[in-house]
Amino acid sequence: MAFNPGGGSDTFGRAVARFGEKYVGQPIFVTNRAGGAGAIGFVYGAKAKPDGYTLTLAVTTLTIAPYMTKGYPVTYKDYAPLALLAVVPSCISVSAESKYKTLQDFLKDAKAQPGKMRVGTSGTGSPWHLAGAALGNAAKVNFSFVPYKGAGPTITALMGGHIDSAITSAAEIFPHVQAGKVRVLAIIADKRFPVLPDVPTTIELGLKANVVAWRGLVAPNKTPKDRVTYLIKAITKLSEDKEFLDFMAKNGVTPHLITGEKFGQWLKVQSEDYANLVKLTGLVK
């Protein structure tokens, strides 16, 4: 695990371990190796003995950090792809007290006030910052991005009226929608979010912005093919496990299984897309 205990990735990884043990036939231990924007844990996983006993929870950072940080020591190419397990779409939200009822209304004012509309995100270079860059580019609008240290402070700022909107994961904002404190204007993806079925997507609205966070499993390169095959079969069984599916539904995570070489091809596309999104932010020339 390339991140500290307690976060969304850690919670997901521990669920994979807990529900996946029965499919590999032995205990699965979770080790957190945080630091360096995920670099410490990712490098450890890439350089581990390729015997099938050390796996890495790969997440969105692996396809963003190499473009955000010069000399980042690892990419998705340093692993044998096992399986994508889940995706979490991004979304743009406003306070329930906001005058904006639709994304079109919000963008109309944003166009009339270039650079004035304050959009909160969980940190510069985060997937949600990149989602905002994608939305702004698609709508030909310049936002004023306000970075916070995580989704919690971002959502607090939104409900407190300190920012005009927030871009977060749909899963993170959902509890506040249920509480009647937040209104989601659009899911920044190509598919609607199951627990918010009435909220349109940007693609439906004619805006080519589609940004999701993802979570999957990878092994070190040169892991024997028979062990890769065995692991993929076990992960496939896990993806059909009712308790694991219930966990994902409860946490607003959308199951999405892609295995083996197809997962590797998917990672290539994600990496290329994020490279383009990073350029849109102007942070990297």
VOGU-630385 format. One line per 10 residues: number of its first residue (from 1); their letters; for each residue x, y, z of N, C-alpha, C. Coordinates in pm, whole numbers. Each point is the difference from the previous one (the first is absolute). Last residue first. Layout:
NUM) a) X Y Z X Y Z X Y Z; ...
This chain:
285) kvlgtlkvln) 499 2234 -1815 10 46 -140 45 -114 -90; -281 33 486 118 -60 -64 -1 40 -146; -335 170 273 101 -25 104 129 -54 -58; -436 105 -220 107 99 -11 110 -19 103; -424 -254 -112 8 78 124 105 110 -10; -65 -321 -353 -108 98 4 7 90 125; 295 -371 -57 39 114 -84 -105 110 5; -94 -406 212 102 73 75 45 123 -78; -290 -301 -213 -69 81 100 98 82 83; 167 -310 -317 -63 114 -67 -70 92 99
275) aydesqvklw) 184 -397 162 110 84 -49 -56 125 -67; -300 -335 132 43 85 111 118 88 -39; -160 -310 -319 -103 100 29 43 94 111; 277 -366 -103 4 100 -107 -102 111 24; -1 -366 295 124 75 14 9 111 -103; -358 -305 -28 -15 89 115 123 89 16; 19 -334 -329 -92 106 -40 -18 101 114; 255 -381 93 69 82 -101 -87 119 -41; -185 -329 280 93 86 73 75 92 -96; -277 -330 -184 -82 103 64 89 99 75
265) qgfkegtilh) 200 -379 -182 -37 93 -108 -83 116 55; 109 -347 296 121 72 -39 -28 103 -109; -343 -291 125 22 99 105 124 82 -31; -87 -356 -278 -99 105 -26 9 110 106; 267 -389 46 50 90 -104 -98 113 -31; -136 -232 439 115 -34 -82 42 106 -100; -500 56 186 112 -82 45 113 -11 -102; -461 297 206 76 -21 -124 127 -74 41; -498 178 244 105 -101 -14 58 -1 -141; -292 310 363 38 5 -142 119 -94 -19
255) ptvgnkamfd) -386 225 394 80 -114 -47 28 11 -149; -84 419 340 -63 -75 -109 88 -116 -44; -88 290 482 102 -38 -98 -66 -89 -105; -177 198 432 -17 78 -121 105 -27 -107; -81 -215 443 100 105 -5 -3 80 -130; -294 -370 86 -12 82 120 94 119 -4; 25 -326 -342 -124 76 -11 -16 96 118; 364 -298 4 18 104 -101 -125 86 -13; -18 -372 292 95 100 50 13 114 -99; -248 -370 -133 -74 80 97 88 110 58
245) lfekdeslkt) 202 -312 -282 -87 87 -78 -84 90 92; 264 -327 201 86 101 -58 -83 99 -82; -221 -370 179 43 89 109 87 113 -53; -140 -338 -306 -110 84 45 41 98 109; 315 -197 -399 -33 -30 139 -105 97 53; 240 -11 -433 -138 -50 1 -49 -30 141; 445 146 -99 -85 103 -61 -147 -40 -2; 339 -306 148 -22 106 98 -98 103 -55; 146 -334 -290 -95 -54 98 -34 105 106; 333 113 -304 -129 -7 -70 -108 -54 92
235) iakilytvrd) 442 -2 150 -56 136 4 -135 4 -70; 241 -404 -12 -42 28 138 -65 138 9; 190 -127 -412 -119 -82 28 -55 28 140; 403 206 -122 -112 59 -75 -128 -79 25; 399 -169 180 -44 120 72 -119 65 -70; 207 -372 -208 -63 -42 125 -59 121 74; 259 84 -384 -129 -61 -36 -78 -41 125; 436 155 59 -84 110 -44 -140 -52 -32; 325 -315 93 -43 67 123 -88 121 -32; 193 -242 -354 -97 -86 67 -51 64 129
225) kptknpavlg) 337 221 -258 -133 5 -61 -102 -86 72; 429 228 253 -30 -112 -90 -145 1 -49; 260 450 123 -73 -101 78 -40 -112 -96; 222 411 -134 68 -130 -2 -61 -101 98; -107 506 113 34 -57 -131 77 -130 19; -319 133 400 127 40 -62 14 -60 -140; -495 85 152 110 -79 55 130 49 -62; -541 209 98 111 -30 -91 105 -81 75; -557 205 31 112 -76 57 102 -31 -109; -390 424 86 22 -134 -53 119 -66 66
215) rwavvnaklg) -349 477 -53 74 -84 94 13 -140 -57; -130 570 -140 -10 -145 -18 85 -73 102; -273 504 -164 108 -61 78 -17 -150 -14; -169 362 -378 -31 -90 110 127 -36 76; -225 355 -405 112 -26 90 -45 -87 116; -149 263 -478 -27 -133 55 119 -39 87; -228 397 -356 78 -8 124 -39 -130 67; -173 278 -422 94 -113 -5 95 4 119; -523 177 -90 132 47 43 95 -119 8; -491 6 -88 77 44 -115 136 54 33
205) leittpvdpl) -345 -213 286 -23 143 -19 84 59 -113; 39 -457 133 -139 20 -40 -27 145 -33; 415 -102 181 -8 -52 -137 -141 18 -54; 86 104 450 51 104 -90 -10 -46 -145; -354 -206 339 145 -2 -17 41 114 -93; -447 -24 350 55 -26 -134 152 -5 -1; -367 -136 396 101 102 -32 63 -30 -137; -325 -279 236 -63 113 -68 99 110 -40; 112 -414 253 -42 -30 -137 -59 117 -77; 303 -126 418 -54 132 -36 -51 -8 -144
195) vpfrkdaiia) 198 -376 195 -78 47 115 -51 142 -19; 265 -221 -350 -117 -80 37 -84 55 115; 276 290 -359 38 -62 126 -122 -72 56; 101 90 -541 -60 55 122 45 -79 123; 307 48 -444 -111 -79 52 -51 62 128; 370 180 -244 -87 -41 -110 -120 -84 45; 259 413 280 30 -135 -49 -95 -32 -114; 1 338 398 98 28 -105 52 -134 -54; -480 170 227 104 -101 17 98 20 -117; -331 394 216 31 -96 -107 106 -98 45
185) lvrvkgaqvh) -228 313 296 -43 53 -129 25 -97 -115; -100 -43 555 94 -38 -105 -56 47 -134; -69 176 530 -67 -36 -125 106 -32 -105; -49 22 585 75 20 -124 -86 -43 -119; -146 -38 456 87 116 12 73 36 -129; -310 -382 153 -67 120 -50 84 125 4; 96 -481 106 -32 86 114 -67 130 -43; 156 -312 -322 -104 -67 79 -48 88 115; 367 144 -246 -120 12 -83 -118 -61 76; 414 -53 185 -44 138 21 -121 34 -88
175) pfieaastia) 219 -426 -34 -64 13 132 -55 140 25; 242 -81 -419 -132 -61 12 -64 14 139; 457 131 -167 -104 103 16 -136 -60 32; 389 -274 -82 27 85 115 -113 100 25; -11 -290 -381 -17 -77 124 18 89 122; 81 167 -435 -144 -10 26 -25 -75 131; 449 280 -59 -55 -126 -49 -148 -1 34; 172 478 -70 45 -110 86 -38 -131 -69; -12 576 -42 13 -121 -81 65 -106 86; -304 481 87 106 -93 37 1 -115 -98
165) sdihggmlat) -178 563 52 -28 -139 -31 118 -85 44; -23 460 113 -124 -6 -78 -41 -143 -34; 269 171 457 27 -24 -142 -134 -14 -72; -4 90 456 131 60 -29 43 -19 -145; -406 -153 276 -11 114 -92 132 66 -35; -116 -408 273 16 126 73 -6 123 -89; -15 -447 -169 -122 19 80 6 130 79; 381 -114 -254 -115 15 -89 -126 30 81; 396 -106 230 8 135 -59 -120 27 -91; 44 -431 176 -32 94 108 0 144 -51
155) itpgagkypv) 143 -337 -291 -146 -5 16 -44 95 112; 463 -49 -72 -62 57 -120 -150 9 17; 261 -216 334 7 146 7 -65 69 -121; 6 -478 -14 -71 51 117 2 152 10; 253 -247 -333 -140 25 -33 -77 61 117; 537 86 -41 -93 -111 6 -143 41 -29; 325 350 77 68 -124 37 -101 -113 18; -47 430 -350 -14 -33 142 71 -132 26; -28 429 -409 39 -133 49 -19 -15 151; -227 291 -424 42 19 139 35 -137 57
145) fsfnvkaang) -71 260 -518 5 -120 83 56 32 139; -266 262 -405 102 31 100 3 -118 98; -149 -5 -546 -38 0 141 116 52 86; -174 34 -542 114 6 92 -52 9 143; -209 -212 -494 -17 87 117 126 -4 84; -183 -273 -396 70 125 -35 -21 107 106; -140 -475 -5 -100 107 -1 59 135 -43; 275 -389 33 -114 -41 -83 -102 111 -15; 371 66 288 43 -6 -139 -116 -34 -93; -73 -6 465 23 136 -47 40 4 -146
135) laagalhwps) -45 -420 206 -131 66 -14 17 141 -55; 390 -238 103 -67 -62 -114 -135 67 -27; 240 128 381 69 48 -119 -66 -55 -126; -154 -158 410 -40 140 -19 64 60 -123; 129 -428 128 -138 -6 -49 -51 142 -26; 417 -46 201 8 -30 -143 -140 -12 -61; 29 58 460 52 121 -64 5 -20 -151; -105 -370 248 -114 91 -5 41 136 -54; 324 -346 70 -92 -36 -109 -114 99 -15; 433 210 204 -81 -115 37 -91 -37 -118
125) gtgstgvrmk) 303 385 23 46 -122 -66 -76 -125 38; -32 384 342 53 24 -134 54 -130 -60; -389 -5 384 143 13 -24 37 19 -146; -464 -93 134 84 -57 106 146 0 -42; -384 374 -152 42 -137 -29 91 -49 113; -374 440 -159 86 -70 96 32 -142 -45; -139 488 -244 -28 -143 -3 99 -72 92; -209 523 -142 91 -74 88 -43 -145 9; -52 423 -373 -74 -107 67 97 -89 78; 153 362 -279 -59 46 126 -68 -112 79
115) gpqakadklf) 216 4 -457 94 -8 110 -55 40 135; -285 167 -402 119 -85 -18 94 4 121; -515 104 -90 97 50 98 127 -85 -5; -367 -90 -285 -19 146 11 100 63 95; -18 -471 -56 47 61 -126 -8 152 6; -173 -246 359 146 -15 -2 58 63 -127; -469 -26 53 58 105 85 152 -6 -2; -221 -337 -234 -37 128 -61 59 116 79; 37 -443 164 98 31 -104 -30 133 -68; -307 -163 323 128 27 64 104 44 -104
105) dqltkyksea) -419 -145 -150 -12 129 68 133 42 61; -28 -428 -194 -6 103 -103 -9 140 62; -23 -386 274 137 31 -41 0 111 -105; -405 -7 348 53 -84 -108 143 40 -31; -241 214 346 -75 -125 -1 53 -98 -105; 164 462 307 19 -82 -119 -71 -134 12; 34 345 343 -102 35 -100 9 -90 -123; 147 -153 512 47 71 -119 -115 29 -96; -1 -258 421 -54 135 2 41 82 -123; 157 -444 89 -144 -11 -20 -66 137 -4
95) svsicspvva) 509 -47 -156 -76 -5 124 -149 -10 -33; 316 -198 -369 -17 131 63 -74 -20 132; 322 -318 -381 -111 23 91 -4 143 49; 222 -396 -378 2 140 41 -127 29 80; 315 -476 -101 -124 76 -19 21 143 45; 256 -529 -137 5 133 59 -133 71 -23; 73 -554 39 -5 118 -85 14 130 78; 190 -514 69 -80 99 72 -3 126 -85; 114 -576 -49 20 138 -40 -91 88 85; 240 -541 11 -104 100 27 38 136 -56
85) llalpaydky) 254 -420 -64 -112 -47 80 -112 102 14; 445 -180 -334 -72 118 47 -121 -51 76; 451 -305 -74 -142 32 -20 -36 139 50; 462 -195 -112 -86 -111 41 -147 33 -28; 524 161 -193 -139 35 35 -83 -124 34; 534 108 61 -84 -93 -76 -144 31 39; 398 383 31 -76 -109 62 -63 -93 -103; 243 424 -71 90 -77 88 -70 -119 65; -209 341 -281 77 -94 -82 93 -88 83; -266 371 170 -77 -124 -12 76 -107 -78
75) tvpygktmyp) 311 346 236 -121 18 -79 -74 -134 -4; 429 286 299 -74 -119 -39 -121 38 -86; 320 315 228 78 -121 -27 -74 -123 -52; -7 565 -59 -78 -97 77 49 -140 -38; 158 442 -171 81 -108 54 -76 -99 85; -239 450 -50 117 -32 -83 83 -109 68; -531 88 55 126 7 75 117 -44 -87; -453 11 -164 0 114 92 135 22 65; -100 -368 -292 -7 122 -80 5 125 87; 2 -444 189 115 9 -91 1 126 -86
65) aitlttvalt) -374 -89 305 125 47 59 119 5 -96; -443 -189 -120 9 146 4 139 47 41; -157 -462 -19 -9 52 -136 2 152 -6; 22 -240 413 102 -65 -82 -3 51 -145; -331 129 327 129 70 15 107 -56 -92; -436 -210 54 10 108 -99 135 72 3; 19 -483 207 -109 97 -3 35 112 -97; 143 -542 189 29 110 -91 -122 92 -6; 211 -381 343 -125 65 -35 36 122 -84; 305 -450 36 -14 142 30 -140 47 -38
55) ltygdpkaka) 273 -497 154 -80 74 -97 -10 146 44; 290 -484 99 -9 142 32 -74 71 -112; 79 -467 -23 -40 16 139 -9 145 44; 149 -198 -436 -145 -3 16 -49 20 142; 459 20 -188 -43 -137 26 -152 -13 21; 406 358 -92 -114 -33 -88 -48 -144 15; 234 373 352 30 -127 -67 -121 -41 -84; 41 519 78 -15 -119 84 33 -125 -81; -21 468 -155 129 -66 16 -7 -125 88; -385 280 -91 58 -30 -131 128 -82 11
45) gyvfgiagag) -220 159 393 -77 -104 -66 58 -41 -134; 199 358 239 15 -125 75 -72 -114 -71; -60 429 -171 133 -53 -33 23 -132 72; -395 231 101 -4 -49 -137 135 -62 -41; -41 212 426 -74 -125 -7 -2 -60 -140; 210 420 57 66 -99 86 -70 -136 -11; -184 386 -227 119 -58 -63 63 -111 84; -392 305 91 -21 -140 -36 123 -71 -51; 20 455 138 -116 -7 -91 -22 -141 -51; 325 77 340 43 33 -134 -110 -7 -102
35) garntvfipq) -112 -277 428 102 104 -18 33 25 -146; -191 -453 320 -41 129 -54 120 94 -19; -151 -520 83 131 63 -22 -25 134 -69; -281 -435 269 -3 137 -50 142 55 -10; -245 -515 -10 111 81 50 -6 139 -63; -318 -483 89 10 133 -61 112 77 66; -131 -555 -84 41 105 94 18 132 -75; -271 -501 -49 58 112 -75 30 111 100; -74 -580 26 -19 137 50 67 103 -91; -167 -451 -232 92 31 110 -21 145 44
25) gvykegfrav) -225 -214 -382 25 -113 88 99 24 111; -223 265 -373 141 -36 -20 43 -110 96; -442 171 9 21 -36 -140 146 -29 -34; -164 146 433 -56 -132 -28 24 -45 -144; 134 441 153 79 -110 58 -51 -138 -41; -195 451 -99 71 -77 -102 77 -120 53; -252 339 253 -93 -83 -75 70 -90 -102; 260 293 278 -94 -72 88 -89 -96 -78; 307 290 -232 69 -103 77 -98 -85 81; -171 367 -236 51 -99 -96 67 -115 74
15) argftdsggg) -129 366 253 -116 -80 -37 39 -107 -101; 323 308 124 -25 -92 112 -125 -86 -26; 110 340 -311 101 -106 -1 -21 -102 110; -277 386 -14 -29 -90 -111 97 -118 -1; 76 341 310 -123 -72 35 -36 -101 -108; 361 287 -86 33 -97 105 -122 -83 38; -60 354 -302 77 -108 -62 34 -108 101; -222 390 155 -86 -81 -85 73 -117 -64; 209 174 459 -56 65 -117 -84 -95 -84; 247 -135 403 -117 84 26 -64 65 -119
5) pnfam) 540 -142 62 -125 -64 41 -113 102 14; 397 115 -348 -19 -19 143 -132 -72 31; 254 -93 -473 -53 114 73 -25 -34 146; 140 -300 -370 88 116 -14 -47 121 80; -23 -568 31 -85 119 0 89 124 0
